[in-house]
Amino acid sequence: MERSDDQAVSGALSALRAMFPGVSVPEPIETRVTRWGRDPFSLGSYSYACHPGATEKARDALATPWGNVLFAGEATSKG
């Protein structure tokens, strides 16, 4: 059974609050839940922005906030 958008957001907030106890994690102003596995253009794929051999500088650039927009995901992770 697929979770609703509200259930997905609630689950993400619960996980953040569990990971950062004592830190106030506010309710988001706006959310968008993607369904990558059903997207006919991505079919659940990962990003391709950091090709094999790319430097950590590329991932740092992708992880840099753009105004009030924060990017996340495997393309921004050095781990």
Order of alpha helices (4+ residues) and beta strands (2+ residues): alpha-alpha
